[in-house]
Amino acid sequence: MSRTNRPLTSEPQVIGRSALRVDALTKVTGEERYAADYYPENHLWVGVKRATYPHARLTSIDSSQAKDMVGVATVLTSQDVPGSNRLGIFEKDQPILADGIVRHYGDAIALVTAETKEILEQALAAIVVEYEPLAAVFDPEEALANDAVVLHPERVDGNVLLRGEISCGRGAEALADCAFTAKVSIKLNWQDHAFLETESGVAWLEKDGTIAMIVSTQTPFRDRLELAEALKISPNKFRVMAPHLGGAFGGKDGLTVQGFLALAALHSGGRPVKMWYSREERFLAGTKRHPAVLNYTLGCDREGTLHTLDCSILMDTGAYSALGGEVLGLAMEHAGGPYCIPHTRIKGAVVYTNNPVASAFRGFGVPQVAAGIEQVVDELAKVGGFDPLQFRLKNAVRRGSVTPTGVLLTQTVGIGECLAKVQEHRLWRERQSWQNSSPPFKRRGVGLAACYHAVGFGPVIPDYANAKLELSTDGRIRVYVGVVDMGQGNASTYMQIVGHILFQGYDTMELVLPDTSQTLPSASSSASRTTFTYGNALIGAANILKERILARALLLFSFQLLEQLSVQDLVLLPGRILHQPSGREVPLKMVAGFMDDSERITTYSYTCPVNKQVLSTGGNLRLHGFPHRVFSYGVQLVRLQVDTLTGEVEVCDLLNCIEAGSVLNPQVFEQQIQGGAAQGIGYALFEDFALEDGKIRTNDFSTYILPTAMDIPNMETVVVALAEDDGPYGMKGAGEISIDGILAAISNGLAGIIGTRLTQGTLTGEKILLALRQTGKEGVR
């Protein structure tokens, strides 16, 4: 998995300046190899037979016809799984292969390996499964009922995976003190990750019995631990390699094909095995964004100072827990937005249903609750007659403020600066004239949302990274990256950090992508924490290597000049070291040749500091990440135009004002911000995920509609750069903050256009046209 980066440049890398992505050329030319691009010689194809009921007892599995087919190597069921047959990160509740009960349409029942994909499909179709259908539950509110069908009877709290409550001040009672109040109730839809590269990988048995795999995953080191327990094999008997991912967004945060590949490799007679989900199988079996039912009541005094928040959050995690508890925990922590609200009651629950499995998705529950708080803030501003931006600015948190969940903000806080910049921006200042100049049969609106997003895992789960660098004997620097690059460009930033410290260009550097046999454990690529944690570790490792290089170079110069020298007189330059007083130079390759093997490799471990505040409520959420220490902040503004004849929405302009600390690579930063915003537009307007009694009706890209380049507006990114002491070179995470407020901003803009709020699911043209009709605005010039 080691590779030389292209395009090669000898220009030293500099922090704070845009730099070429090291994977740019290989990706645009098609040379980059993703997990799906590996076809080992003599490999077998792997596939699984999936359930045809949302909830049923398996009464028999007849695989005799499939086993007798020419070209079929193996047919396996749960009886062939040697370990616990249970997957899960915190809650081990999902089988690799169903062992008695199926709980949603995507459950895997039998695994087949075959010579070709065609034979594989025929064999899967030949497996006959008999079921005893069981009563099912599809509505999360119904799942809470005392007489509801229970999916996991061994659990003490019925269908509730996690519930919690956070209270501050006098809680909901303080609503009686408010001069103005507003309520908003909304139901948010599912969302599919829709990454280009569906779940895929290859696996094989190495000579020592190790199960090796190249797989599209965000979590190579954690994958080993999950597989070890499920298959009763030591974790060190798994080698997981993660090339560049063709997108993930949280959908590969946990096992997907890995369990099937490992099981198949154990029974393949030494042949490699390959699995690659079709788009339809991805929709069926892949995880989704949690749908949510939100009820918000917010109150303020006559001057517009926020006083009380009372809200409830109900999320549907589907048939298995995945990261449902952690998503709820982060959602509850962010439920009150970046505002000072002294009296709050925040109630939350996430429940099991016989729907598809929901788990991590960019934003991790924050886009859902941002949609709740930001819409009720807008409504309250209308009730009180306040300017919506001034209202937010008046109530925004600052450093030293306490959040609505009682968290003291000790680190950098930039929401006030973001709001102030948006207030002065032309898109806001000129909003009224722009709205008034609508073309015939068009109505225009401007929507606003403010948000914040925690960085990292929280106080209990160690948020660690281990960096490793090597100066090879030919003078090249190898950067061993233990954190996956799923397209966001973090690997390029790592190279930039090393090049900045060692003053080298890409032409003298190599990148080693995550490989559990070469790179060091560095937790998952998730939680807006990859560069924050790994960058800090890398700075430590690079500084140690720099010290060693200069120390050995000093000896070489001392022998040449026959005098005692100072290391302060040495300068590390691209491919060489200069002794400034004498003007002499030695090649980096020569220095490397005079170093011992143990000196040429440096490692450094870093673990993020955490919030050690003890809060009086929400204690059961601590294991799930509450509370956090560092947050990024953002304000999203959209200009919308609605066709009153068709209901079609055009997002004309989008402004993202982001405070995520110092910016290390402006180009990569802007790509992240724009990508998140585009995904948010899809979530708000296009991706109308349809589910009927647990069965997905939008199971391909002909029915599940994604925004294209034609639907993405002019985007502008404005940066508020407040250096964060905890972050490498002052940065904070930026991977999720840009999506958090998009749905809320679009909803607010549409409410102004239509005159009422759309509160159910995706904001499609059909729903908008119906709302225009109901408010008397359909067909209005």
Summary of the structure (lengths in Angstrom):
residues: 781
radius of gyration: 27.4
end to end distance: 60.2
largest distance: 92.2
contacts: 3032
relative contact order: 0.13
helix: 31%
strand: 26%
